[in-house]
């Protein structure tokens, strides 16, 4: 690998006193950024599945493949979605997978008790989801029902989707139209067992997890199941401690963590009409991901010093109040959400030694979605564009970043680091550098001192207002543009980083 030494000097463009931020990046990296960090999440919630992904096989207005929107499939293929989690979320621990297989007109209906109490007919089930993942090119991540299910139910699901043939469940799969197994690798053993999954204590769940994990088998000599334990809610470090202490390392491949950027759970605020104070608080919660990942990782290191077990942040994103008249947890996606995405992905990159999967909540029409739909209309959000700009980091080697003398976004007596950064290098020697300026008013000049010669190109995502978003009337208001606001002189590159912007630079 070519040696890189990169120093960024950031200057407050409006400050009268020159303040400097230095970000040192070198080629001592050894950890590959797992593509699964760019995973997504699809729950039976609001219009995520029905009316989002799935419009039904009989739909003659919206182009679809087996009932799944063609435009959504193509958009997610372009995004290079590596892994997709389903069917929940809280819904997973009320979902009985056998209700969603076989002839659709014979499937029982279910009350979605967590999200609105509406009736759904189970027309979208296991075959639909796994076939859709194949169409997208994503690995499926199935969340099993531990809260209201049985060990046999989850073991049968594993057999149904993975057994090559000759077993009761594989025969049933073949009878239902699928000869070859899907070979699903990633399995969640329950969801939020501390809350909607059953309000369990960690010691109880750890024992229950051991029971479920024992009976999960994949009948394959070439691969193992990747079993993910239901992990902590944000700052509950004791939960991670108990799981790592009480579950033998050979029985677990991943521990989950959930964290949302929320102003107040009782008053989350508007998705599009927010103040500077509310924006600041959202950024506080987004940046908290750094401390959460660091502290949960430190606990895992005590019991797994070789870092064989992954930290899986399988729910993250911004969460605001649902506008009146919209389906459950629907929200728009502004430049504020682009900031959340850029910051969070940078954090995951910089912790690539332990964070090896993450799942943005959620893919379509729910929370920090990358896609919004309205009947035949579909648009891509600012978050979609950040994730697409950033996917150059997938499978690249993370280059460690050290930031000193940080410039700050100040709000009264409180302050936050204004600049977020991460970097990686591909096998071919290209370097990619991601920069985020969360400041709502001030641009910064960034001087890069590069120990690598080559052509530099860039992309930027920005807009006129923090509250801007893509609407169905103007779906391309916010899209990536070519970035040319930099000057190279010798081994120095001066970059002008606008307020609330995301920039990705490539050095060839």
C-alpha positions as CSV (number, residue, x, y, z in Angstrom):
1,X,0.0,0.0,0.0
2,X,1.3,3.4,-0.9
3,X,2.2,5.6,2.0
4,X,-0.1,8.6,2.6
5,X,0.4,11.5,5.0
6,X,-2.5,13.9,4.9
7,X,-2.8,17.0,7.0
8,X,-5.9,19.2,6.9
9,X,-5.7,22.8,8.2
10,X,-9.1,24.3,8.7
11,X,-9.6,28.1,9.0
12,X,-12.7,29.9,10.1
13,X,-13.6,32.0,7.1
14,X,-15.5,34.6,9.1
15,X,-13.5,34.5,12.3
16,X,-11.2,37.5,12.9
17,X,-8.7,35.3,14.8
18,X,-7.3,32.4,12.8
19,X,-8.3,29.1,14.3
20,X,-6.8,25.9,12.9
21,X,-7.9,22.3,12.9
22,X,-5.5,19.6,11.9
23,X,-6.6,16.2,10.7
24,X,-3.6,13.9,10.3
25,X,-4.2,10.8,8.1
26,X,-1.5,8.2,7.3
27,X,-1.2,4.8,5.7
28,X,-0.9,2.8,8.9
29,X,-4.4,1.5,8.5
30,X,-5.0,-2.2,8.7
31,X,-8.8,-2.5,9.0
32,X,-11.0,-2.9,6.0
33,X,-14.2,-0.9,6.0
34,X,-16.9,-3.6,5.8
35,X,-19.4,-2.8,3.1
36,X,-22.1,-3.9,5.5
37,X,-21.7,-0.6,7.3
38,X,-23.8,0.7,4.5
39,X,-26.7,-1.6,5.3
40,X,-30.4,-0.6,5.4
41,X,-33.5,-1.6,7.4
42,X,-37.0,-2.3,6.2
43,X,-39.8,-2.9,8.7
44,X,-43.5,-3.5,8.4
45,X,-44.2,0.0,9.5
46,X,-46.2,2.8,7.9
47,X,-45.6,2.8,4.1
48,X,-42.2,1.2,4.2
49,X,-43.2,-2.2,2.9
50,X,-46.8,-1.8,1.5
51,X,-46.8,1.3,-0.7
52,X,-43.1,1.6,-0.5
53,X,-41.3,-1.5,-1.7
54,X,-44.3,-3.5,-2.5
55,X,-47.3,-2.4,-4.6
56,X,-48.6,-5.9,-5.5
57,X,-48.3,-8.1,-8.5
58,X,-51.6,-6.9,-10.0
59,X,-50.5,-3.2,-10.1
60,X,-50.8,-2.0,-13.7
61,X,-49.8,1.6,-13.0
62,X,-46.5,1.3,-11.2
63,X,-43.8,-0.8,-13.0
64,X,-42.9,-3.7,-10.7
65,X,-41.2,-7.1,-10.6
66,X,-43.3,-9.6,-8.6
67,X,-45.0,-6.7,-6.9
68,X,-41.8,-4.8,-5.9
69,X,-41.3,-1.4,-7.5
70,X,-38.8,-1.4,-10.4
71,X,-37.6,2.1,-9.6
72,X,-36.9,1.2,-6.0
73,X,-34.9,-1.9,-7.1
74,X,-32.8,0.1,-9.5
75,X,-32.2,2.9,-7.0
76,X,-31.0,0.5,-4.3
77,X,-28.8,-1.3,-6.8
78,X,-27.2,2.0,-7.7
79,X,-26.7,2.7,-4.0
80,X,-24.8,-0.6,-3.7
81,X,-26.9,-1.7,-0.7
82,X,-24.9,-4.6,0.8
83,X,-27.3,-5.9,3.4
84,X,-31.0,-5.3,4.2
85,X,-32.7,-6.1,7.6
86,X,-36.3,-7.3,7.8
87,X,-39.1,-7.6,9.0
88,X,-38.3,-5.4,12.1
89,X,-37.8,-3.8,14.5
90,X,-40.5,-4.2,17.1
91,X,-42.6,-5.9,14.4
92,X,-40.2,-8.8,14.2
93,X,-41.1,-10.1,17.7
94,X,-44.8,-10.3,16.7
95,X,-44.2,-11.8,13.2
96,X,-44.7,-15.5,12.5
97,X,-43.0,-16.2,9.3
98,X,-45.2,-19.2,8.3
99,X,-48.1,-16.7,8.0
100,X,-46.3,-15.1,5.0
101,X,-45.6,-18.2,2.8
102,X,-47.8,-20.3,0.5
103,X,-50.7,-19.1,-1.7
104,X,-51.4,-15.4,-0.9
105,X,-55.1,-15.7,-0.9
106,X,-54.8,-18.3,1.9
107,X,-52.5,-16.4,4.2
108,X,-54.0,-15.2,7.5
109,X,-54.1,-11.5,8.3
110,X,-52.3,-9.9,11.2
111,X,-52.8,-6.8,13.4
112,X,-49.7,-4.7,13.4
113,X,-50.0,-4.0,17.1
114,X,-46.8,-1.8,17.3
115,X,-47.4,0.6,14.4
116,X,-51.0,1.9,14.1
117,X,-53.0,-1.3,14.8
118,X,-53.8,-1.7,11.1
119,X,-54.5,-5.0,9.5
120,X,-52.1,-6.4,6.9
121,X,-52.7,-9.5,4.8
122,X,-49.2,-11.0,4.8
123,X,-49.0,-10.7,1.0
124,X,-45.4,-9.7,1.4
125,X,-43.5,-12.5,3.1
126,X,-40.3,-14.5,3.1
127,X,-40.1,-15.4,-0.6
128,X,-40.9,-11.8,-1.6
129,X,-38.2,-10.3,0.6
130,X,-35.5,-12.8,-0.2
131,X,-36.2,-12.6,-3.9
132,X,-36.1,-8.8,-3.7
133,X,-32.7,-9.0,-2.0
134,X,-31.4,-11.0,-4.9
135,X,-32.8,-8.4,-7.3
136,X,-31.1,-5.6,-5.4
137,X,-27.8,-7.5,-4.9
138,X,-28.1,-7.3,-1.1
139,X,-27.5,-9.9,1.6
140,X,-30.7,-10.5,3.6
141,X,-30.6,-10.0,7.4
142,X,-33.6,-11.8,9.0
143,X,-34.7,-10.7,12.5
144,X,-36.2,-13.7,14.3
145,X,-39.1,-13.7,16.7
146,X,-37.9,-14.4,20.2
147,X,-40.4,-12.2,22.1
148,X,-43.6,-14.1,21.1
149,X,-42.2,-17.0,19.2
150,X,-40.6,-20.4,19.9
151,X,-37.2,-21.9,19.4
152,X,-38.7,-24.4,16.9
153,X,-40.2,-21.5,14.9
154,X,-36.9,-19.8,14.4
155,X,-35.1,-23.1,13.8
156,X,-37.6,-24.0,11.2
157,X,-37.2,-20.7,9.4
158,X,-33.5,-21.3,9.2
159,X,-34.2,-24.7,7.7
160,X,-36.8,-23.4,5.3
161,X,-34.5,-20.8,3.7
162,X,-31.2,-22.6,4.0
163,X,-31.6,-26.4,3.8
164,X,-30.6,-27.7,0.4
165,X,-33.4,-30.3,0.2
166,X,-34.9,-33.5,1.7
167,X,-36.0,-32.0,5.0
168,X,-39.6,-31.1,5.9
169,X,-39.0,-27.3,5.7
170,X,-37.0,-27.4,2.5
171,X,-39.7,-29.6,0.9
172,X,-42.2,-27.0,1.9
173,X,-40.1,-24.3,0.3
174,X,-39.9,-26.2,-2.9
175,X,-43.6,-26.8,-2.8
176,X,-44.0,-23.0,-2.5
177,X,-42.0,-22.4,-5.7
178,X,-38.3,-22.1,-4.6
179,X,-36.0,-25.0,-5.4
180,X,-32.7,-23.6,-4.4
181,X,-32.0,-22.3,-0.8
182,X,-31.3,-18.6,-0.3
183,X,-28.4,-19.4,2.1
184,X,-29.2,-16.6,4.5
185,X,-26.2,-15.8,6.6
186,X,-27.3,-12.9,8.9
187,X,-29.8,-13.6,11.7
188,X,-31.0,-11.4,14.5
189,X,-32.0,-13.3,17.6
190,X,-34.8,-11.0,18.7
191,X,-35.0,-7.2,18.7
192,X,-34.8,-4.7,21.5
193,X,-35.4,-7.4,24.1
194,X,-35.0,-4.8,26.8
195,X,-38.2,-3.1,25.5
196,X,-40.7,-4.1,22.8
197,X,-39.1,-7.5,22.4
198,X,-40.2,-8.5,25.9
199,X,-38.9,-6.1,28.6
200,X,-36.3,-8.6,29.6
201,X,-33.4,-8.3,32.0
202,X,-30.0,-8.8,30.3
203,X,-29.2,-12.0,32.3
204,X,-32.5,-13.6,31.2
205,X,-32.0,-12.7,27.6
206,X,-28.4,-13.9,27.6
207,X,-29.6,-17.4,28.7
208,X,-32.5,-17.3,26.2
209,X,-30.1,-16.3,23.4
210,X,-27.9,-19.3,24.2
211,X,-30.9,-21.6,23.8
212,X,-32.0,-20.1,20.5
213,X,-28.4,-20.0,19.1
214,X,-27.9,-23.7,20.0
215,X,-30.8,-24.8,17.7
216,X,-29.8,-22.6,14.8
217,X,-28.0,-24.7,12.1
218,X,-27.2,-24.0,8.5
219,X,-26.1,-27.4,7.3
220,X,-23.2,-25.9,5.4
221,X,-19.5,-26.8,5.5
222,X,-18.5,-23.6,3.7
223,X,-20.1,-21.0,5.9
224,X,-21.6,-20.4,9.3
225,X,-24.6,-18.4,10.4
226,X,-23.8,-14.9,11.6
227,X,-26.0,-14.7,14.8
228,X,-26.6,-11.2,16.1
229,X,-27.7,-10.7,19.7
230,X,-30.3,-8.0,20.5
231,X,-28.0,-5.3,21.9
232,X,-28.1,-2.3,24.1
233,X,-30.3,0.8,23.9
234,X,-27.9,3.7,23.6
235,X,-26.1,4.2,27.0
236,X,-27.0,0.9,28.6
237,X,-23.4,-0.4,28.9
238,X,-24.5,-3.0,31.5
239,X,-26.5,-4.8,28.8
240,X,-23.4,-5.2,26.6
241,X,-21.3,-6.2,29.6
242,X,-23.8,-9.0,30.5
243,X,-24.1,-10.4,27.0
244,X,-20.3,-10.5,26.5
245,X,-19.8,-12.1,29.9
246,X,-22.6,-14.7,29.7
247,X,-22.6,-15.7,26.1
248,X,-19.6,-17.9,25.0
249,X,-17.7,-16.3,22.1
250,X,-18.3,-19.3,19.8
251,X,-22.0,-18.8,20.1
252,X,-22.2,-15.3,18.9
253,X,-21.0,-13.3,15.8
254,X,-22.5,-9.9,16.5
255,X,-23.9,-7.6,19.2
256,X,-26.4,-5.0,18.2
257,X,-26.6,-1.3,19.3
258,X,-29.5,1.1,18.6
259,X,-29.1,4.9,18.7
260,X,-31.3,7.6,17.1
261,X,-30.7,11.3,16.8
262,X,-33.7,12.6,18.7
263,X,-34.3,16.1,20.2
264,X,-36.8,14.9,22.9
265,X,-38.7,11.6,22.7
266,X,-41.8,13.4,23.9
267,X,-41.4,16.3,21.5
268,X,-39.2,15.4,18.5
269,X,-39.9,18.5,16.5
270,X,-40.7,19.1,12.9
271,X,-38.9,17.3,10.1
272,X,-38.6,20.5,8.0
273,X,-39.3,23.5,10.2
274,X,-36.6,23.5,12.9
275,X,-34.6,26.2,14.7
276,X,-30.8,26.5,15.1
277,X,-31.3,25.2,18.7
278,X,-33.1,22.1,17.5
279,X,-30.5,21.6,14.8
280,X,-27.8,21.8,17.4
281,X,-29.4,19.2,19.6
282,X,-29.9,16.9,16.7
283,X,-26.1,17.2,15.9
284,X,-25.4,16.5,19.6
285,X,-27.2,13.2,19.4
286,X,-25.6,12.3,16.1
287,X,-22.1,13.0,17.4
288,X,-22.9,10.9,20.5
289,X,-22.4,7.9,18.3
290,X,-18.7,8.3,18.7
291,X,-18.8,7.9,22.4
292,X,-21.3,5.1,22.3
293,X,-19.3,3.1,19.8
294,X,-16.1,3.7,21.7
295,X,-17.5,2.7,25.1
296,X,-19.4,-0.4,23.9
297,X,-16.4,-1.5,21.9
298,X,-14.2,-1.2,25.1
299,X,-16.5,-3.5,26.9
300,X,-16.4,-6.0,24.0
301,X,-12.6,-5.8,24.0
302,X,-12.5,-7.1,27.6
303,X,-14.1,-10.4,26.5
304,X,-13.1,-10.5,22.9
305,X,-9.6,-8.9,22.6
306,X,-9.2,-10.4,19.1
307,X,-12.3,-8.5,17.9
308,X,-13.9,-11.5,16.4
309,X,-17.4,-10.4,17.4
310,X,-18.8,-7.5,15.4
311,X,-20.6,-4.4,16.8
312,X,-23.7,-4.1,14.7
313,X,-25.4,-0.7,14.8
314,X,-28.6,-2.1,13.2
315,X,-30.8,0.9,13.9
316,X,-29.6,4.5,13.5
317,X,-30.8,7.8,12.0
318,X,-32.8,10.9,12.7
319,X,-36.3,10.8,14.2
320,X,-38.8,13.6,14.2
321,X,-42.5,14.0,14.7
322,X,-44.7,12.6,11.9
323,X,-46.5,15.4,10.0
324,X,-50.3,15.4,10.3
325,X,-52.0,13.3,7.7
326,X,-49.0,11.1,7.0
327,X,-48.5,7.4,7.6
328,X,-46.7,6.2,10.7
329,X,-43.1,7.5,11.2
330,X,-43.1,9.2,7.7
331,X,-40.8,12.2,7.6
332,X,-39.1,14.4,5.1
333,X,-35.3,14.4,4.6
334,X,-33.5,17.8,4.7
335,X,-29.8,18.9,4.7
336,X,-29.9,18.2,8.5
337,X,-30.3,14.5,7.6
338,X,-27.4,14.7,5.2
339,X,-25.3,16.0,8.1
340,X,-26.4,13.0,10.3
341,X,-25.5,10.6,7.5
342,X,-22.1,12.1,6.8
343,X,-21.1,12.3,10.5
344,X,-22.3,8.8,11.4
345,X,-20.6,7.1,8.4
346,X,-17.4,8.8,9.3
347,X,-17.6,7.5,12.8
348,X,-18.3,4.0,11.5
349,X,-15.3,4.2,9.2
350,X,-13.0,5.3,12.0
351,X,-14.1,2.3,14.1
352,X,-13.9,-0.3,11.3
353,X,-12.0,-2.6,13.6
354,X,-15.2,-3.3,15.6
355,X,-18.2,-1.9,13.7
356,X,-18.7,-4.3,10.8
357,X,-22.4,-3.8,10.0
358,X,-24.9,-0.9,10.4
359,X,-28.5,-0.5,9.2
360,X,-30.0,3.0,8.5
361,X,-33.6,3.3,9.7
362,X,-35.3,3.0,7.4
363,X,-35.2,2.5,3.6
364,X,-38.5,3.8,2.2
365,X,-41.0,6.3,3.6
366,X,-40.0,5.8,7.3
367,X,-37.6,7.9,9.5
368,X,-34.4,8.8,7.7
369,X,-35.4,7.1,4.5
370,X,-33.2,7.2,1.4
371,X,-36.3,6.9,-0.8
372,X,-39.8,8.5,-0.7
373,X,-42.8,7.4,-2.7
374,X,-46.2,8.7,-3.5
375,X,-48.2,6.4,-5.7
376,X,-46.3,6.3,-9.0
377,X,-43.8,9.0,-8.0
378,X,-40.5,8.3,-6.4
379,X,-37.6,10.5,-5.2
380,X,-34.1,10.2,-3.7
381,X,-33.4,12.0,-0.5
382,X,-30.2,13.9,0.6
383,X,-29.3,10.9,2.8
384,X,-29.4,8.7,-0.3
385,X,-27.0,11.0,-2.1
386,X,-24.6,11.1,0.9
387,X,-24.5,7.3,1.1
388,X,-23.9,7.0,-2.6
389,X,-21.1,9.6,-2.5
390,X,-19.6,7.7,0.4
391,X,-19.8,4.2,-1.0
392,X,-16.3,4.6,-2.5
393,X,-15.1,3.6,1.0
394,X,-16.7,0.2,0.8
395,X,-14.1,-2.6,1.1
396,X,-11.3,0.0,1.2
397,X,-8.7,0.2,4.0
398,X,-9.5,2.7,6.7
399,X,-6.8,5.3,7.2
400,X,-6.6,6.4,10.8
401,X,-7.6,10.0,11.5
402,X,-6.3,12.2,14.2
403,X,-8.0,15.6,14.7
404,X,-6.6,18.3,16.9
405,X,-7.3,22.0,17.6
406,X,-10.9,21.6,16.5
407,X,-13.0,24.5,15.3
408,X,-16.5,24.5,16.9
409,X,-20.1,25.1,16.1
410,X,-21.1,27.1,19.2
411,X,-24.7,27.5,20.6
412,X,-24.8,29.6,23.7
413,X,-22.4,28.0,26.2
414,X,-22.4,24.7,24.4
415,X,-20.2,23.7,21.4
416,X,-19.7,20.9,19.0
417,X,-16.8,20.0,16.7
418,X,-17.8,21.5,13.3
419,X,-15.7,19.2,11.1
420,X,-16.0,15.5,10.7
421,X,-13.6,13.5,8.6
422,X,-12.6,10.0,7.5
423,X,-10.4,8.5,4.8
424,X,-9.6,5.2,3.1
425,X,-7.4,3.8,0.5
426,X,-8.4,1.3,-2.2
427,X,-6.4,-1.7,-3.3
428,X,-5.4,0.3,-6.4
429,X,-3.9,3.0,-4.2
430,X,-6.6,5.7,-4.6
431,X,-7.4,7.7,-1.6
432,X,-10.9,8.9,-0.7
433,X,-11.5,11.6,1.9
434,X,-14.9,12.5,3.4
435,X,-15.4,15.9,5.0
436,X,-18.5,17.3,6.7
437,X,-19.0,20.8,8.0
438,X,-22.0,20.9,10.2
439,X,-21.8,24.7,11.0
440,X,-25.1,26.3,10.0
441,X,-23.5,29.6,8.9
442,X,-19.8,29.5,8.5
443,X,-17.7,28.1,5.6
444,X,-14.1,27.0,6.3
445,X,-11.0,26.9,4.3
446,X,-9.3,23.5,4.5
447,X,-5.6,23.1,3.6
448,X,-4.6,19.6,2.8
449,X,-0.9,18.7,2.9
450,X,-0.7,15.6,0.8
451,X,2.1,13.1,0.7
452,X,0.5,11.6,-2.4
453,X,0.7,13.0,-5.9
454,X,-2.2,12.5,-8.2
455,X,-5.3,14.0,-9.8
456,X,-7.9,15.3,-7.4
457,X,-11.6,15.3,-8.1
458,X,-14.5,16.0,-5.8
459,X,-18.3,15.9,-5.2
460,X,-20.3,18.1,-2.9
461,X,-23.8,18.0,-1.5
462,X,-25.1,21.3,-0.3
463,X,-28.1,23.6,-0.6
464,X,-29.3,27.1,0.1
465,X,-31.0,26.4,3.4
466,X,-30.5,23.7,6.1
467,X,-34.3,23.1,5.9
468,X,-34.2,22.4,2.1
469,X,-35.4,19.0,0.9
470,X,-36.4,17.1,-2.3
471,X,-40.1,17.2,-2.9
472,X,-42.3,15.4,-5.5
473,X,-42.7,18.8,-7.2
474,X,-38.9,19.4,-7.2
475,X,-37.2,16.0,-6.7
476,X,-33.8,17.1,-7.7
477,X,-33.5,20.3,-5.6
478,X,-30.6,18.7,-3.7
479,X,-28.2,16.5,-5.7
480,X,-24.4,16.0,-5.7
481,X,-22.5,18.4,-7.9
482,X,-19.0,18.4,-9.1
483,X,-16.7,20.1,-6.6
484,X,-14.0,22.4,-7.8
485,X,-13.5,24.8,-4.9
486,X,-9.9,23.7,-4.2
487,X,-6.5,24.8,-5.4
488,X,-3.4,22.6,-5.5
489,X,0.1,24.1,-5.1
490,X,2.9,21.6,-4.6
491,X,1.8,19.1,-2.0
492,X,-0.9,21.5,-0.6
493,X,-4.5,21.6,-1.5
494,X,-6.7,24.4,-0.2
495,X,-10.4,23.5,-0.1
496,X,-13.3,25.8,0.7
497,X,-15.8,23.8,2.6
498,X,-19.3,25.5,2.7
499,X,-21.5,25.6,5.7
500,X,-23.7,22.5,6.2
501,X,-22.0,20.6,3.3
502,X,-20.7,17.1,2.6
503,X,-17.6,16.8,0.4
504,X,-15.9,13.6,-0.9
505,X,-12.5,14.0,-2.5
506,X,-10.7,11.4,-4.6
507,X,-7.0,11.3,-5.1
508,X,-5.7,9.2,-8.0
